[in-house]
């Protein structure tokens, strides 16, 4: 009886392990995971600042670099800083790689403080009251030389989170929340 229980448990563990091995990375993770280094070249359209850094190398995110990127993606209205989700950096790098862009990613909006987000939400229907920008999990970008719809299609294909295309405002929203499009 004990041997049967052990063999059932072993079988269940083996089955769980096999199922875990079948889990396939999202296209965003697959696209970026093959690179020996992950870097970003960013340009903030509001502050005029530029930043070019390797944020992942030797199998690890670089904590100090991500802190510098978080500062770069700060709320340009009030200067507040919030930690940026490293998966958002991977998403931006993957989109840039997918469309073949070599220039800087233009940042329209990174982190937003609750005060800034509330102000923007009251002025526009296009701003969510509980935006992932307030959690450091969303960014609005453009890639000069690449049509917004092409950038949006590339982001959607990666299935790394939410993607909204705003052709009239000339940017693509990307976040690391659940996969959804608008």
Buried (B, 14 or more C-beta within 10 A) or exposed (E): EEEEEEEEEEEEEEEEEEEEEEEEEBBBBEBBEEBEEBBBBBBBBEEEBEBEBEBBBEEEBBEEBBEBBBBBBBBBBEEBBBBBBBBBBBBBBBBBBBBEBEEBBBBBBBBBBBEBBBBBBEEEEEBBEEBBBBBBBBBBBBBEEBEBEBBBBBBBBBEBBBBBBBEEBEBBBBBBBEBEEE
